Amino acid sequence: MAHKGETLAELDGKVDEITWIGLGQFGQMIKAFKTSGVARVLMAGTITKPKMFAKVRPDLKGLALMGKLAVNHDDEILRTVAREFENEGITVVSSTAYLPELLAPSGCLTKKRPTKGERDDIEFGWKVAKELGRLDIGHCVVVRRRIVLAVEAIEGTDKTIRRGGELAKELAVVVKVSKPNQDLRFDLPAVGVHTITAMASVHAAALAIEAGKTIIFDREEMIRLADNNRISIVSR
């Protein structure tokens, strides 16, 4: 299942079968899965959140699903979608079920280790990020000298990093963690080359992520870029 305007068009030529739908067309999704005899699904990729305000055109089943939401936060939406799949006899499996090697290992992943001040910022930012996650708002915070400079909301991690980094001027610390009540089947925090690129653009100093609960894309390239920009990456 591919979402128009979100899924890369090139995917069309790389998979055995693809069905394109608009955001909110949940009934068409269920119908396509059942027609193909699908019993297990995996959620991968992303939806650009700001587009949800302008691009959603739900069908009748999508409208019914939206009516069941208590709040329109990430976890609430995904849990509701998962429940509806299961009501239709379709099981949702973990997004890392077939690629467990994408999960962050424990330890310092870079040549550069965080300084004492950066470690203090990581400890402080970790508590703030977990509280942000408990409220199901976002995964990421940017801090310096134990002052919160930016928290992630609908704009996403990269824009949060740039916004907080500009306020810090330099040496900002970025902390990105899973939510305390995270459903580990979907919406795990993810980092990659783009994360380090955003950090480098504002001369940030350190990135802290959660081992076993964070997806790392293009790990070797990401670590190489971090090393080249004197950025430490700590997974704990």
VEXMI-155396 format. One record per atom (N, C-alpha, C): atom name; residue number from 1; z, x, y; residue in one letter. Coordinates in nm, 3 decimals. Atoms other than C-alpha are relative to their C-alpha. Layout:
VEXMI-155396
CA/NUM/Z/X/Y/A
...
end
This chain:
VEXMI-155396
N/1/0.000/0.085/-0.118/M
CA/1/0.000/0.000/0.000/M
C/1/0.000/0.088/0.123/M
N/2/0.013/-0.082/-0.121/A
CA/2/-0.106/0.149/0.334/A
C/2/0.004/-0.091/0.123/A
N/3/-0.012/0.079/-0.123/H
CA/3/-0.018/0.024/0.683/H
C/3/-0.105/0.044/0.102/H
N/4/0.104/-0.027/-0.100/K
CA/4/-0.303/-0.001/0.935/K
C/4/0.065/0.062/0.124/K
N/5/-0.051/-0.065/-0.119/G
CA/5/-0.248/0.235/1.226/G
C/5/0.117/0.093/-0.025/G
N/6/-0.113/-0.086/0.034/E
CA/6/0.029/0.423/1.044/E
C/6/-0.037/0.100/-0.110/E
N/7/0.039/-0.087/0.112/T
CA/7/-0.102/0.561/0.714/T
C/7/-0.126/0.078/0.036/T
N/8/0.118/-0.082/-0.028/L
CA/8/-0.351/0.849/0.742/L
C/8/-0.122/-0.055/-0.075/L
N/9/0.122/0.056/0.059/A
CA/9/-0.705/0.723/0.680/A
C/9/-0.051/0.087/-0.115/A
N/10/0.048/-0.091/0.105/E
CA/10/-0.778/1.035/0.468/E
C/10/0.058/-0.032/-0.137/E
N/11/-0.064/0.032/0.127/L
CA/11/-0.542/0.902/0.201/L
C/11/-0.091/-0.088/-0.086/L
N/12/0.088/0.093/0.070/D
CA/12/-0.808/0.646/0.111/D
C/12/-0.082/0.069/-0.109/D
N/13/0.082/-0.071/0.097/G
CA/13/-1.014/0.910/-0.068/G
C/13/0.077/0.085/-0.098/G
N/14/-0.082/-0.087/0.085/K
CA/14/-0.723/1.076/-0.248/K
C/14/0.085/-0.076/-0.102/K
N/15/-0.082/0.079/0.092/V
CA/15/-0.565/0.789/-0.443/V
C/15/-0.090/-0.088/-0.086/V
N/16/0.078/0.083/0.093/D
CA/16/-0.678/0.571/-0.733/D
C/16/-0.028/-0.138/0.057/D
N/17/0.016/0.136/-0.052/E
CA/17/-0.626/0.244/-0.550/E
C/17/0.082/-0.012/0.129/E
N/18/-0.071/0.015/-0.126/I
CA/18/-0.527/0.148/-0.196/I
C/18/-0.028/-0.138/0.058/I
N/19/0.013/0.129/-0.068/T
CA/19/-0.465/-0.178/-0.013/T
C/19/0.056/0.016/0.141/T
N/20/-0.042/-0.014/-0.140/W
CA/20/-0.446/-0.185/0.368/W
C/20/0.055/-0.132/0.050/W
N/21/-0.062/0.120/-0.057/I
CA/21/-0.210/-0.430/0.537/I
C/21/0.050/0.032/0.140/I
N/22/-0.061/-0.018/-0.130/G
CA/22/-0.069/-0.486/0.884/G
C/22/0.152/-0.005/-0.012/G
N/23/-0.146/0.004/0.001/L
CA/23/0.297/-0.444/0.973/L
C/23/0.049/-0.143/-0.010/L
N/24/-0.059/0.134/0.016/G
CA/24/0.495/-0.745/0.855/G
C/24/-0.070/-0.088/-0.101/G
N/25/0.073/0.083/0.096/Q
CA/25/0.243/-0.869/0.598/Q
C/25/0.058/0.019/-0.141/Q
N/26/-0.076/-0.024/0.123/F
CA/26/0.501/-0.869/0.322/F
C/26/-0.054/-0.083/-0.116/F
N/27/0.055/0.085/0.105/G
CA/27/0.347/-1.158/0.131/G
C/27/-0.124/0.061/-0.062/G
N/28/0.120/-0.066/0.052/Q
CA/28/0.016/-0.973/0.100/Q
C/28/0.036/0.122/-0.084/Q
N/29/-0.045/-0.116/0.077/M
CA/29/0.202/-0.666/-0.020/M
C/29/0.046/-0.042/-0.140/M
N/30/-0.049/0.049/0.129/I
CA/30/0.381/-0.859/-0.296/I
C/30/-0.115/-0.047/-0.088/I
N/31/0.115/0.052/0.075/K
CA/31/0.058/-1.031/-0.398/K
C/31/-0.082/0.115/-0.058/K
N/32/0.080/-0.114/0.046/A
CA/32/-0.129/-0.698/-0.423/A
C/32/0.070/0.074/-0.113/A
N/33/-0.075/-0.067/0.106/F
CA/33/0.148/-0.538/-0.629/F
C/33/-0.006/-0.080/-0.130/F
N/34/-0.001/0.082/0.122/K
CA/34/0.163/-0.829/-0.871/K
C/34/-0.139/-0.006/-0.064/K
N/35/0.136/0.000/0.052/T
CA/35/-0.215/-0.838/-0.905/T
C/35/-0.029/0.127/-0.079/T
N/36/0.021/-0.129/0.068/S
CA/36/-0.206/-0.471/-1.006/S
C/36/0.103/0.027/-0.108/S
N/37/-0.100/-0.018/0.105/G
CA/37/0.090/-0.519/-1.242/G
C/37/0.106/0.102/0.034/G
N/38/-0.097/-0.101/-0.044/V
CA/38/0.322/-0.298/-1.036/V
C/38/0.143/-0.050/-0.026/V
N/39/-0.140/0.035/0.027/A
CA/39/0.686/-0.298/-1.153/A
C/39/0.098/0.093/0.070/A
N/40/-0.085/-0.098/-0.067/R
CA/40/0.820/0.010/-0.969/R
C/40/-0.072/0.048/0.126/R
N/41/0.059/-0.047/-0.125/V
CA/41/0.761/0.112/-0.607/V
C/41/0.086/0.108/0.061/V
N/42/-0.067/-0.109/-0.069/L
CA/42/0.852/0.413/-0.397/L
C/42/-0.044/-0.004/0.146/L
N/43/0.031/0.003/-0.143/M
CA/43/0.874/0.411/-0.017/M
C/43/-0.015/0.143/0.051/M
N/44/0.025/-0.134/-0.053/A
CA/44/0.718/0.717/0.144/A
C/44/-0.072/-0.012/0.134/A
N/45/0.065/0.004/-0.129/G
CA/45/0.591/0.807/0.488/G
C/45/0.090/-0.061/0.106/G
N/46/-0.080/0.050/-0.112/T
CA/46/0.702/0.653/0.814/T
C/46/-0.073/-0.111/0.073/T
N/47/0.054/0.099/-0.092/I
CA/47/0.650/0.367/1.052/I
C/47/0.046/0.041/0.140/I
N/48/-0.037/-0.035/-0.137/T
CA/48/0.640/0.452/1.424/T
C/48/0.078/-0.115/0.061/T
N/49/-0.087/0.111/-0.035/K
CA/49/0.935/0.247/1.541/K
C/49/-0.038/-0.075/0.127/K
N/50/0.036/0.078/-0.120/P
CA/50/0.824/0.164/1.897/P
C/50/-0.113/-0.100/-0.022/P
N/51/0.111/0.091/0.027/K
CA/51/0.511/0.002/1.751/K
C/51/0.048/-0.132/-0.059/K
N/52/-0.052/0.121/0.062/M
CA/52/0.734/-0.251/1.576/M
C/52/0.015/-0.114/0.102/M
N/53/-0.014/0.103/-0.102/F
CA/53/0.771/-0.432/1.909/F
C/53/-0.132/-0.068/0.032/F
N/54/0.129/0.053/-0.044/A
CA/54/0.400/-0.478/1.969/A
C/54/-0.099/-0.024/-0.114/A
N/55/0.103/0.001/0.104/K
CA/55/0.216/-0.435/1.638/K
C/55/0.032/-0.090/-0.120/K
N/56/-0.038/0.080/0.118/V
CA/56/0.406/-0.659/1.394/V
C/56/-0.068/-0.136/0.007/V
N/57/0.064/0.130/0.012/R
CA/57/0.201/-0.959/1.283/R
C/57/0.036/-0.056/-0.137/R
N/58/-0.047/0.040/0.133/P
CA/58/0.406/-1.107/0.996/P
C/58/-0.075/-0.121/-0.055/P
N/59/0.047/0.120/0.066/D
CA/59/0.266/-1.347/0.741/D
C/59/0.121/-0.088/-0.029/D
N/60/-0.110/0.094/0.021/L
CA/60/0.479/-1.638/0.618/L
C/60/0.118/0.064/-0.072/L
N/61/-0.109/-0.066/0.074/K
CA/61/0.676/-1.427/0.370/K
C/61/0.068/0.105/0.088/K
N/62/-0.057/-0.097/-0.094/G
CA/62/0.722/-1.160/0.636/G
C/62/0.093/-0.068/0.100/G
N/63/-0.085/0.077/-0.093/L
CA/63/0.861/-1.422/0.876/L
C/63/0.130/-0.040/-0.069/L
N/64/-0.120/0.039/0.074/A
CA/64/1.101/-1.545/0.607/A
C/64/0.093/0.118/-0.019/A
N/65/-0.082/-0.120/0.017/L
CA/65/1.217/-1.190/0.543/L
C/65/0.069/0.037/0.132/L
N/66/-0.059/-0.032/-0.129/M
CA/66/1.272/-1.127/0.915/M
C/66/0.114/-0.093/0.035/M
N/67/-0.106/0.097/-0.026/G
CA/67/1.482/-1.440/0.930/G
C/67/0.130/0.031/-0.073/G
N/68/-0.120/-0.036/0.077/K
CA/68/1.723/-1.288/0.677/K
C/68/0.073/0.121/0.058/K
N/69/-0.061/-0.120/-0.058/L
CA/69/1.799/-0.984/0.894/L
C/69/0.115/-0.037/0.092/L
N/70/-0.113/0.018/-0.091/A
CA/70/2.140/-0.973/1.055/A
C/70/-0.023/0.080/0.128/A
N/71/0.037/-0.086/-0.113/V
CA/71/2.029/-0.683/1.279/V
C/71/-0.130/0.070/-0.037/V
N/72/0.127/-0.066/0.026/N
CA/72/1.696/-0.504/1.316/N
C/72/0.015/0.152/-0.001/N
N/73/-0.018/-0.143/0.015/H
CA/73/1.827/-0.158/1.227/H
C/73/-0.065/0.047/-0.129/H
N/74/0.076/-0.056/0.112/D
CA/74/1.660/0.077/0.978/D
C/74/0.054/-0.041/-0.136/D
N/75/-0.057/0.025/0.132/D
CA/75/1.899/0.042/0.686/D
C/75/-0.001/-0.148/-0.034/D
N/76/-0.002/0.145/0.024/E
CA/76/1.931/-0.335/0.725/E
C/76/-0.139/-0.048/-0.039/E
N/77/0.137/0.041/0.031/I
CA/77/1.552/-0.378/0.726/I
C/77/-0.039/0.046/-0.141/I
N/78/0.043/-0.055/0.129/L
CA/78/1.496/-0.149/0.425/L
C/78/0.077/-0.061/-0.117/L
N/79/-0.078/0.065/0.106/R
CA/79/1.780/-0.299/0.221/R
C/79/-0.051/-0.141/-0.026/R
N/80/0.052/0.136/0.014/T
CA/80/1.644/-0.647/0.288/T
C/80/-0.134/0.001/-0.072/T
N/81/0.128/-0.012/0.068/V
CA/81/1.295/-0.539/0.184/V
C/81/0.021/0.032/-0.147/V
N/82/-0.026/-0.038/0.140/A
CA/82/1.434/-0.376/-0.133/A
C/82/0.051/-0.120/-0.081/A
N/83/-0.051/0.119/0.070/R
CA/83/1.625/-0.694/-0.223/R
C/83/-0.112/-0.099/-0.030/R
N/84/0.111/0.093/0.021/E
CA/84/1.310/-0.902/-0.179/E
C/84/-0.093/0.050/-0.110/E
N/85/0.079/-0.057/0.110/F
CA/85/1.114/-0.663/-0.403/F
C/85/0.065/-0.031/-0.133/F
N/86/-0.072/0.020/0.126/E
CA/86/1.383/-0.690/-0.669/E
C/86/0.001/-0.147/-0.040/E
N/87/0.009/0.144/0.031/N
CA/87/1.381/-1.071/-0.641/N
C/87/-0.135/-0.037/-0.060/N
N/88/0.135/0.023/0.054/E
CA/88/1.010/-1.048/-0.724/E
C/88/-0.023/0.079/-0.128/E
N/89/0.012/-0.076/0.124/G
CA/89/1.080/-0.828/-1.027/G
C/89/-0.056/0.140/0.018/G
N/90/0.051/-0.133/-0.030/I
CA/90/0.979/-0.502/-0.856/I
C/90/0.116/0.091/0.037/I
N/91/-0.111/-0.092/-0.022/T
CA/91/1.223/-0.209/-0.868/T
C/91/-0.038/0.107/0.101/T
N/92/0.021/-0.108/-0.098/V
CA/92/1.253/0.032/-0.573/V
C/92/0.068/0.126/-0.053/V
N/93/-0.056/-0.126/0.047/V
CA/93/1.300/0.393/-0.687/V
C/93/0.013/0.097/0.118/V
N/94/-0.025/-0.098/-0.106/S
CA/94/1.414/0.694/-0.485/S
C/94/-0.129/0.065/0.050/S
N/95/0.119/-0.064/-0.058/S
CA/95/1.159/0.846/-0.246/S
C/95/-0.017/0.143/-0.048/S
N/96/0.010/-0.137/0.052/T
CA/96/1.237/1.187/-0.400/T
C/96/0.000/0.004/-0.154/T
N/97/-0.007/0.007/0.147/A
CA/97/1.222/1.069/-0.763/A
C/97/-0.095/0.098/-0.067/A
N/98/0.101/-0.088/0.062/Y
CA/98/0.909/1.277/-0.834/Y
C/98/-0.012/0.134/0.072/Y
N/99/0.004/-0.126/-0.075/L
CA/99/0.969/1.555/-0.580/L
C/99/0.142/0.042/0.039/L
N/100/-0.138/-0.037/-0.033/P
CA/100/1.338/1.652/-0.605/P
C/100/0.009/0.134/0.072/P
N/101/-0.002/-0.132/-0.063/E
CA/101/1.245/2.003/-0.485/E
C/101/-0.009/-0.010/0.153/E
N/102/0.005/0.017/-0.145/L
CA/102/1.199/1.858/-0.134/L
C/102/0.139/-0.010/0.062/L
N/103/-0.135/0.014/-0.053/L
CA/103/1.575/1.807/-0.100/L
C/103/0.056/0.136/0.041/L
N/104/-0.053/-0.125/-0.055/A
CA/104/1.755/2.069/0.108/A
C/104/0.105/0.061/-0.091/A
N/105/-0.105/-0.069/0.075/P
CA/105/1.953/2.329/-0.089/P
C/105/0.115/0.035/0.093/P
N/106/-0.117/-0.037/-0.081/S
CA/106/2.296/2.443/0.030/S
C/106/-0.008/0.145/0.045/S
N/107/-0.007/-0.137/-0.048/G
CA/107/2.342/2.751/0.245/G
C/107/-0.074/0.021/0.131/G
N/108/0.077/-0.038/-0.119/C
CA/108/2.194/2.933/0.544/C
C/108/-0.140/0.037/-0.048/C
N/109/0.135/-0.016/0.051/L
CA/109/1.817/2.917/0.496/L
C/109/-0.080/0.106/0.076/L
N/110/0.072/-0.093/-0.087/T
CA/110/1.720/3.165/0.769/T
C/110/0.068/0.137/0.003/T
N/111/-0.058/-0.133/-0.018/K
CA/111/1.775/3.533/0.845/K
C/111/0.114/-0.006/0.102/K
N/112/-0.101/0.012/-0.104/K
CA/112/1.970/3.442/1.157/K
C/112/0.106/-0.101/-0.041/K
N/113/-0.111/0.091/0.027/R
CA/113/2.313/3.289/1.102/R
C/113/0.056/-0.050/0.133/R
N/114/-0.054/0.052/-0.126/P
CA/114/2.479/3.067/1.362/P
C/114/0.120/0.082/0.047/P
N/115/-0.114/-0.070/-0.058/T
CA/115/2.727/3.231/1.599/T
C/115/0.125/-0.087/-0.012/T
N/116/-0.126/0.077/0.003/K
CA/116/3.092/3.123/1.621/K
C/116/-0.013/-0.124/0.089/K
N/117/0.015/0.116/-0.089/G
CA/117/3.009/2.899/1.919/G
C/117/-0.093/-0.104/-0.057/G
N/118/0.095/0.095/0.062/E
CA/118/2.714/2.745/1.734/E
C/118/0.063/-0.071/-0.119/E
N/119/-0.071/0.064/0.112/R
CA/119/2.931/2.682/1.427/R
C/119/0.095/-0.108/0.053/R
N/120/-0.088/0.100/-0.061/D
CA/120/3.180/2.501/1.652/D
C/120/-0.079/-0.123/0.043/D
N/121/0.086/0.112/-0.041/D
CA/121/2.896/2.291/1.793/D
C/121/-0.047/-0.080/-0.121/D
N/122/0.042/0.069/0.122/I
CA/122/2.780/2.212/1.440/I
C/122/0.111/-0.092/-0.050/I
N/123/-0.114/0.082/0.045/E
CA/123/3.127/2.088/1.341/E
C/123/0.016/-0.124/0.088/E
N/124/-0.015/0.111/-0.095/F
CA/124/3.150/1.876/1.655/F
C/124/-0.116/-0.099/-0.015/F
N/125/0.118/0.086/0.010/G
CA/125/2.794/1.745/1.627/G
C/125/-0.006/-0.077/-0.130/G
N/126/0.001/0.066/0.131/W
CA/126/2.840/1.662/1.259/W
C/126/0.080/-0.130/0.006/W
N/127/-0.084/0.120/-0.011/K
CA/127/3.122/1.418/1.336/K
C/127/-0.068/-0.108/0.084/K
N/128/0.068/0.096/-0.087/V
CA/128/2.924/1.257/1.617/V
C/128/-0.119/-0.063/-0.072/V
N/129/0.117/0.050/0.070/A
CA/129/2.609/1.227/1.404/A
C/129/0.038/-0.098/-0.110/A
N/130/-0.046/0.093/0.105/K
CA/130/2.802/1.065/1.118/K
C/130/0.041/-0.134/0.059/K
N/131/-0.040/0.126/-0.066/E
CA/131/2.946/0.809/1.359/E
C/131/-0.123/-0.076/0.048/E
N/132/0.126/0.062/-0.040/L
CA/132/2.599/0.745/1.499/L
C/132/-0.067/-0.067/-0.119/L
N/133/0.057/0.056/0.122/G
CA/133/2.479/0.691/1.144/G
C/133/0.077/-0.120/-0.052/G
N/134/-0.082/0.113/0.046/R
CA/134/2.769/0.462/1.061/R
C/134/-0.041/-0.128/0.073/R
N/135/0.046/0.114/-0.079/L
CA/135/2.641/0.234/1.337/L
C/135/-0.147/-0.032/-0.026/L
N/136/0.140/0.018/0.038/D
CA/136/2.289/0.261/1.184/D
C/136/-0.092/0.007/0.123/D
N/137/0.083/-0.019/-0.119/I
CA/137/2.137/0.391/1.508/I
C/137/-0.101/0.112/-0.022/I
N/138/0.090/-0.113/0.023/G
CA/138/1.994/0.731/1.413/G
C/138/0.066/0.107/-0.084/G
N/139/-0.049/-0.109/0.085/H
CA/139/2.035/1.056/1.221/H
C/139/0.041/0.125/0.078/H
N/140/0.000/-0.131/-0.066/C
CA/140/2.033/1.324/1.490/C
C/140/0.074/-0.003/0.134/C
N/141/-0.059/-0.021/-0.132/V
CA/141/2.236/1.454/1.784/V
C/141/-0.031/0.143/0.045/V
N/142/0.019/-0.132/-0.058/V
CA/142/2.184/1.749/2.018/V
C/142/0.123/0.031/0.085/V
N/143/-0.123/-0.036/-0.072/V
CA/143/2.492/1.931/2.150/V
C/143/-0.007/0.144/0.050/V
N/144/-0.025/-0.138/-0.041/R
CA/144/2.595/2.243/2.337/R
C/144/0.138/0.006/0.062/R
N/145/-0.138/-0.018/-0.046/R
CA/145/2.946/2.369/2.403/R
C/145/0.081/-0.128/-0.018/R
N/146/-0.070/0.123/0.040/R
CA/146/3.074/2.055/2.227/R
C/146/-0.015/-0.112/0.102/R
N/147/0.039/0.111/-0.088/I
CA/147/2.903/1.825/2.475/I
C/147/-0.123/-0.064/-0.061/I
N/148/0.116/0.071/0.054/V
CA/148/2.665/1.558/2.346/V
C/148/-0.106/-0.012/0.110/V
N/149/0.109/0.003/-0.097/L
CA/149/2.332/1.598/2.524/L
C/149/-0.102/-0.109/-0.029/L
N/150/0.095/0.104/0.037/A
CA/150/2.119/1.349/2.332/A
C/150/0.035/-0.055/-0.137/A
N/151/-0.016/0.064/0.130/V
CA/151/2.149/1.100/2.047/V
C/151/-0.131/-0.069/-0.035/V
N/152/0.126/0.059/0.045/E
CA/152/1.858/0.974/1.841/E
C/152/0.011/-0.152/-0.006/E
N/153/0.012/0.145/0.013/A
CA/153/1.759/0.611/1.879/A
C/153/-0.139/-0.030/-0.054/A
N/154/0.130/0.042/0.054/I
CA/154/1.417/0.452/1.833/I
C/154/-0.110/0.103/0.023/I
N/155/0.106/-0.094/-0.036/E
CA/155/1.223/0.744/1.986/E
C/155/-0.027/0.105/-0.106/E
N/156/0.020/-0.098/0.105/G
CA/156/1.272/0.974/1.684/G
C/156/0.059/0.136/0.032/G
N/157/-0.071/-0.128/-0.011/T
CA/157/1.410/1.323/1.625/T
C/157/-0.064/0.097/0.099/T
N/158/0.065/-0.102/-0.083/D
CA/158/1.149/1.538/1.801/D
C/158/0.022/-0.026/0.148/D
N/159/-0.022/0.033/-0.141/K
CA/159/1.179/1.355/2.133/K
C/159/0.147/0.015/0.037/K
N/160/-0.143/-0.020/-0.024/T
CA/160/1.558/1.361/2.099/T
C/160/0.029/0.148/0.023/T
N/161/-0.020/-0.145/-0.013/I
CA/161/1.548/1.739/2.052/I
C/161/-0.048/0.048/0.136/I
N/162/0.055/-0.046/-0.128/R
CA/162/1.327/1.790/2.356/R
C/162/0.083/-0.050/0.118/R
N/163/-0.081/0.057/-0.108/R
CA/163/1.536/1.559/2.573/R
C/163/0.133/0.074/0.013/R
N/164/-0.127/-0.071/-0.002/G
CA/164/1.864/1.725/2.475/G
C/164/-0.016/0.146/0.034/G
N/165/0.024/-0.142/-0.026/G
CA/165/1.717/2.075/2.484/G
C/165/-0.029/0.029/0.146/G
N/166/0.028/-0.018/-0.143/E
CA/166/1.591/2.032/2.838/E
C/166/0.129/-0.003/0.082/E
N/167/-0.129/0.006/-0.069/L
CA/167/1.943/1.940/2.947/L
C/167/0.083/0.126/-0.026/L
N/168/-0.077/-0.120/0.036/A
CA/168/2.092/2.237/2.763/A
C/168/-0.055/0.125/0.067/A
N/169/0.072/-0.117/-0.055/K
CA/169/1.835/2.476/2.919/K
C/169/-0.034/0.102/-0.109/K
N/170/0.023/-0.090/0.112/E
CA/170/1.875/2.697/2.610/E
C/170/0.117/-0.013/-0.098/E
N/171/-0.105/-0.013/0.102/L
CA/171/2.076/2.746/2.288/L
C/171/0.063/-0.133/-0.043/L
N/172/-0.050/0.129/0.051/A
CA/172/2.114/2.377/2.202/A
C/172/0.013/0.006/-0.152/A
N/173/-0.020/0.013/0.144/V
CA/173/2.238/2.292/1.854/V
C/173/-0.039/-0.142/-0.042/V
N/174/0.049/0.129/0.050/V
CA/174/2.065/2.013/1.660/V
C/174/0.066/-0.028/-0.135/V
N/175/-0.064/0.040/0.126/V
CA/175/2.254/1.827/1.387/V
C/175/-0.068/-0.127/-0.049/V
N/176/0.067/0.118/0.058/K
CA/176/2.072/1.585/1.156/K
C/176/0.058/-0.025/-0.138/K
N/177/-0.072/0.030/0.124/V
CA/177/2.263/1.413/0.874/V
C/177/-0.039/-0.138/-0.053/V
N/178/0.020/0.133/0.055/S
CA/178/2.240/1.116/0.642/S
C/178/0.108/-0.094/0.055/S
N/179/-0.096/0.099/-0.046/K
CA/179/2.417/0.796/0.735/K
C/179/0.110/-0.016/-0.106/K
N/180/-0.110/0.011/0.097/P
CA/180/2.761/0.742/0.573/P
C/180/-0.026/-0.101/-0.112/P
N/181/0.030/0.102/0.101/N
CA/181/2.636/0.430/0.393/N
C/181/-0.147/0.003/-0.041/N
N/182/0.142/-0.017/0.026/Q
CA/182/2.288/0.568/0.332/Q
C/182/-0.037/-0.047/-0.140/Q
N/183/0.061/0.031/0.129/D
CA/183/2.087/0.406/0.054/D
C/183/-0.095/0.115/-0.030/D
N/184/0.072/-0.124/0.026/L
CA/184/1.954/0.727/-0.100/L
C/184/-0.140/-0.021/-0.059/L
N/185/0.136/0.026/0.049/R
CA/185/1.640/0.554/-0.227/R
C/185/-0.104/0.013/0.110/R
N/186/0.099/-0.002/-0.108/F
CA/186/1.479/0.551/0.116/F
C/186/0.064/0.041/0.132/F
N/187/-0.038/-0.036/-0.136/D
CA/187/1.494/0.665/0.479/D
C/187/0.096/0.118/0.006/D
N/188/-0.079/-0.122/-0.013/L
CA/188/1.653/1.002/0.407/L
C/188/-0.044/0.076/0.125/L
N/189/0.042/-0.082/-0.114/P
CA/189/1.659/1.228/0.714/P
C/189/-0.098/0.107/-0.049/P
N/190/0.102/-0.098/0.037/A
CA/190/1.360/1.463/0.712/A
C/190/-0.023/0.098/0.114/A
N/191/0.031/-0.104/-0.097/V
CA/191/1.282/1.791/0.886/V
C/191/-0.120/0.078/-0.051/V
N/192/0.115/-0.079/0.039/G
CA/192/0.985/2.024/0.886/G
C/192/-0.044/0.089/0.113/G
N/193/0.054/-0.089/-0.103/V
CA/193/0.763/2.247/1.095/V
C/193/0.008/-0.064/0.137/V
N/194/-0.003/0.070/-0.130/H
CA/194/0.745/1.983/1.368/H
C/194/0.140/0.005/0.062/H
N/195/-0.137/-0.007/-0.051/T
CA/195/1.126/1.994/1.397/T
C/195/0.025/0.133/0.069/T
N/196/-0.020/-0.134/-0.056/I
CA/196/1.132/2.369/1.456/I
C/196/-0.089/0.021/0.123/I
N/197/0.088/-0.009/-0.116/T
CA/197/0.835/2.344/1.692/T
C/197/0.065/-0.064/0.123/T
N/198/-0.069/0.068/-0.110/A
CA/198/1.029/2.095/1.904/A
C/198/0.118/0.083/0.049/A
N/199/-0.115/-0.083/-0.037/M
CA/199/1.338/2.319/1.897/M
C/199/-0.044/0.125/0.075/M
N/200/0.049/-0.122/-0.065/A
CA/200/1.139/2.629/1.990/A
C/200/-0.046/-0.028/0.143/A
N/201/0.052/0.033/-0.133/S
CA/201/0.986/2.450/2.289/S
C/201/0.111/-0.009/0.104/S
N/202/-0.113/0.009/-0.095/V
CA/202/1.335/2.413/2.443/V
C/202/0.101/0.112/-0.025/V
N/203/-0.084/-0.118/0.027/H
CA/203/1.477/2.745/2.315/H
C/203/0.134/-0.038/-0.064/H
N/204/-0.121/0.039/0.072/A
CA/204/1.727/2.574/2.084/A
C/204/0.041/0.112/-0.096/A
N/205/-0.055/-0.114/0.075/A
CA/205/1.951/2.795/1.871/A
C/205/0.020/-0.027/-0.149/A
N/206/-0.040/0.025/0.139/A
CA/206/2.048/2.621/1.547/A
C/206/-0.028/-0.144/-0.041/A
N/207/0.021/0.131/0.062/L
CA/207/1.968/2.331/1.316/L
C/207/0.094/-0.012/-0.118/L
N/208/-0.088/0.027/0.114/A
CA/208/2.228/2.186/1.078/A
C/208/-0.047/-0.128/-0.068/A
N/209/0.043/0.115/0.080/I
CA/209/2.122/1.950/0.798/I
C/209/0.093/-0.017/-0.119/I
N/210/-0.090/0.032/0.111/E
CA/210/2.289/1.790/0.498/E
C/210/-0.066/0.033/-0.133/E
N/211/0.054/-0.042/0.130/A
CA/211/2.230/1.954/0.160/A
C/211/-0.007/-0.118/-0.096/A
N/212/0.015/0.104/0.101/G
CA/212/2.097/1.723/-0.111/G
C/212/-0.032/-0.137/0.054/G
N/213/0.025/0.131/-0.060/K
CA/213/2.045/1.439/0.136/K
C/213/-0.099/0.008/0.116/K
N/214/0.101/-0.020/-0.104/T
CA/214/1.775/1.580/0.366/T
C/214/-0.128/0.048/-0.066/T
N/215/0.129/-0.043/0.050/I
CA/215/1.405/1.615/0.290/I
C/215/-0.055/0.110/0.091/I
N/216/0.065/-0.107/-0.075/I
CA/216/1.241/1.941/0.396/I
C/216/-0.147/0.006/-0.039/I
N/217/0.143/-0.013/0.024/F
CA/217/0.862/1.942/0.430/F
C/217/-0.046/0.141/0.039/F
N/218/0.057/-0.133/-0.028/D
CA/218/0.669/2.271/0.418/D
C/218/0.111/0.101/0.025/D
N/219/-0.122/-0.079/-0.019/R
CA/219/0.993/2.463/0.365/R
C/219/-0.027/0.145/0.040/R
N/220/0.024/-0.142/-0.029/E
CA/220/0.853/2.817/0.361/E
C/220/-0.054/0.020/0.140/E
N/221/0.058/-0.012/-0.134/E
CA/221/0.646/2.765/0.674/E
C/221/0.105/-0.033/0.107/E
N/222/-0.105/0.038/-0.095/M
CA/222/0.938/2.595/0.848/M
C/222/0.099/0.113/0.021/M
N/223/-0.097/-0.110/-0.009/I
CA/223/1.178/2.882/0.770/I
C/223/-0.063/0.119/0.070/I
N/224/0.070/-0.111/-0.066/R
CA/224/0.918/3.140/0.876/R
C/224/-0.007/-0.023/0.151/R
N/225/0.008/0.033/-0.142/L
CA/225/0.873/2.962/1.210/L
C/225/0.138/0.012/0.066/L
N/226/-0.137/-0.012/-0.052/A
CA/226/1.251/2.942/1.257/A
C/226/0.038/0.147/0.018/A
N/227/-0.030/-0.143/-0.010/D
CA/227/1.288/3.315/1.185/D
C/227/-0.072/0.064/0.119/D
N/228/0.078/-0.056/-0.110/N
CA/228/1.012/3.396/1.434/N
C/228/0.055/-0.041/0.136/N
N/229/-0.052/0.050/-0.128/N
CA/229/1.193/3.195/1.703/N
C/229/0.152/0.015/0.010/N
N/230/-0.144/-0.029/-0.004/R
CA/230/1.545/3.320/1.627/R
C/230/0.083/-0.128/-0.006/R
N/231/-0.072/0.126/0.021/I
CA/231/1.658/2.974/1.514/I
C/231/0.064/0.005/-0.138/I
N/232/-0.067/0.005/0.131/S
CA/232/1.917/2.942/1.237/S
C/232/-0.007/-0.142/-0.057/S
N/233/-0.001/0.129/0.070/I
CA/233/1.897/2.663/0.978/I
C/233/0.112/0.005/-0.102/I
N/234/-0.113/0.006/0.092/V
CA/234/2.218/2.573/0.797/V
C/234/0.000/-0.134/-0.072/V
N/235/-0.004/0.120/0.082/S
CA/235/2.230/2.325/0.509/S
C/235/0.135/-0.004/-0.070/S
N/236/-0.137/0.003/0.051/R
CA/236/2.577/2.210/0.409/R
C/236/0.036/-0.136/-0.060/R
end
